[in-house]
Amino acid sequence: MKILTVAIPCYNSEAYMRKAIDHALVGGEDVEVLVIDDGSKDNTLAIAQEYERRYPGIVRAIHQENKGHGGAVNTGLREAKGLYYKVCDSDDWLDYDAYMEVLRVLREVSAGQIPLDALITNFLYEKVGARKKHGMRFVGSFPENQIFGWKDILKPLNNHRYVLMHSLTYRTQLLRDCHLQLPEHTFYVDNLVAFQPMIYVKTMYYLNVEFYRYFIGRDDQSVNEQVMLTRMDQQLRVTKMMIDEYRPDLVRRKNHLDFLIHYMSIMMSVSTILLLRKNTDESLAQRKELWEYLEKKDKHLYRKIRYSFLGRMLNLPGYAGRKFATTGYKLVQKFYGFN
């Protein structure tokens, strides 16, 4: 059995997918690389098959009818033979030095007596034109270089730090046991990958390395703000699915609950600020409906988020309140380099 499966969902990715595959390959024989062609109309499948011929036993080229990013992640999970499962988007890549450390840790923990559910690592925003690279690190919040549980969390994450899919490598069987099944033909499902399985995670390991390089710069990227504004229906769908998946009854530790509430707060904030940025009668009505949906589903969760500092800032009344919220968002966006 392989130590790690790296799944690379690809759709019309011929211009950049080689970098993602080449960086995944450096893991050698311990790694399985699944290149999943999601019904591409360019040479994506041919490139995947080329790598499969060149690296038999390591690379597998998988073709499917178009199902969207979520459908490709589902296929990768179904086909995975590795003990651990990592998703790498076809325009991103994995850092070599960090990769070696990740594999070392996964080998060690897989030989131990305590099963590791989730490995947490850092990621960097590789934003085109940015002079300084910003990233997401968790020093001071999670114990380093050891397996730990929710009771061992050192400090809760603040509003400027969040654990995305890019930071996570999951035990494959955990994902299967918690029945992770992403919606097809839907963008932004990576948020579900970072949220729903974490409800079931009991053991974690934080390795303080910049493993994942998150490329930002293509005009057609799903995280480009202008693109996101045209796909608000899908952003809202994913946010509501996360609200539906929230299971406080399965949580025994306050730190664990705080982690889930923090992520939900980030999602509510992103959805709200994008609706404010769109600034139409329809988007303002959608903002109101989203918060009402949260309140109806879970009043405790609603109160925790709505009356937090961030929740209050995002719901200031009138034009001046909306202007204040969007101005603050632009400042944070400029500093961290996301979108």
PyMOL commands that set and color helices and strands:
alter all, ss='L'
color gray80, all
select helices_A, chain A and resi 17-25+28-30+44-54+68-79+96-110+150-152+165-167+172-177+190-195+197-199+225-230+232-245+248-250+254-278+281-297+299-306+309-314+318-336
alter helices_A, ss='H'
color red, helices_A
select strands_A, chain A and resi 2-10+31-38+59-64+82-87+93-94+118-127+135-136+147-148+168-171+204-216
alter strands_A, ss='S'
color yellow, strands_A
deselect
rebuild
show_as cartoon
